[in-house]
Amino acid sequence: MKRSLIIMICLLTLTLGGCKEDQQKPESEAATEVEVMEVISTNTKSKDQDISMTLHHSVKNQDIYVECIVTPNFKFKENSKAKKEGEGQVIVYVDNKKWGSFAKGAFILKGVPKGEHILTVKLLHNDETEYGVEQTIQVEI
């Protein structure tokens, strides 16, 4: 208990100590360029089931970073042909052409050609039948 209180006081002191308006940065920090990536989020829910998918994505150079959050209690699973509710993978299409299947909640689409593209992510059961949950977004490389 004492230890937690001391840690909280230290964190509060550090936070408040860093909030000075006229604080100058060292030249080495001021000259550093920082790249900010915009992360866009969308959400869909299955009409028949309580499963929903939230999709976050960002673009850097010719790569699209994608994160799929599927709730509730969904497990990404590969190499399993037995259909089990709450398990599966996603399939990704770029401009209506299959890009790949992923059994992870976060993945990167590398080397996407420059230009505007339609990205579709569909949630699949283990036997590759669809859950009825999908996201379609437009991205520009």
N, C-alpha and C positions, 0 to 999 in steps of 0.2 A: 504494500500500500504506500509506504513512504517512498519507495523507489519510483513508483508510478507518478506520484505527486512531483517529485524532483524532475523527472523527465518532462512532464507537462509544463512545469515552470520554465525549464530550459528552452523548450520549443517555443513557448509564448514569448520569451525574451528575445530569441533569435528572430522570430517573425516581426515583432514590433521594432526591433533594432534596425531591420532592413527597410523600413517604410519611411525613410527620410526623403523629402522632396528634392533637395539640392545635392544629392549624393553623386559624386563623380565616379565614372568608371575608369579603370586603368586604360591606357592607350591600346594595349594589346586586346582588350575586350571590346572596346569601341570600334576597332577596325575590323572585327570579325563579322563576316556575313552570315546571317542565319536564314535558313530556308524554312518557310512555314508551309506545311501541307494541309490543304483543306480536306476535312473528312466529312463525307456526306452520308446521312443515315436515312433509310426507309424501312417500313415495316408492313408486313402482310400477315393475314391470319387465314387458316383454312376454314372454308364454309362448313364442312362436315365434322371437323375435329377441333380440339382446343389447341392445336399446335400453331405457333406463330413464328415467323422468321424476321429478324431485324438484320438488315444488311448495311454495313459501313464500308465505304470504299474511298480510296484516294489514288491520285495519279502522280507518278514521279517518272520523268523521262518517258520511256515507252513501256513502263510497267504499271499494272493496276494492282494495288494492294486491296484485298477483299477480306472482310471478316463477317461471318454468318453466325448469328446468335439465334439458336432455335430453342424455344421454350414450350411447355415445361418438360423437364426431365428427358431431354433428347440426347442420345449418344451417337456420335459419328462412328461408323463401323465399316471396315472394308473387308473384302474377301469372305463375305457371308451371304449365302444364297437363300437362307431361310428368312421369310418375311416375319418381322417382329415389330409390333407397334413401338414407337419411340426410338427406333434405330434406323440408321441409313447413311446416306451421303448426299452430296449435291452434284448436279451436272451443270456445266457452264457453257453457254452459247455466246459467241461474238458474231454479230450480224447474221443470226440464224444458222451459224455453222458451229458444230460441236467443237469446243476448245479442249474440254477435259472433264473428268470426274474427280472429286476430291472427298476424302473421308476425314477431313479436318475442318475445324471451324474457321481457320485463317489460312490464306494461301495467296500466291502472287501469280498473276498472268504476265509472263515475261515476253518482251518483244512484240507488243501489239503495234501494228502499223499506225503511222501518224494519220490523223483525221478524226472525224466523228464516227462513233460506233454505238450500236445497240447491244447492251450486255444483259443477258437473261440468265438468272440463277434459279434452278428448280430443285426442290427437295424430293429425294427418292427413298423408297423403302430399300431394304437389302436386296430384294429380288428385282430391283430397278423399276418397279411400278411407282407412279407418282403419288405423292401425298395430296396434291392439289394446292400446294403452297409454292409460289414463285414470285420473283422480283424482276422487273424489266426497268433498266435505267439507261440513260444516254450519257456517254463519256466522250471526252475529247482529249486526244493525245497530242 
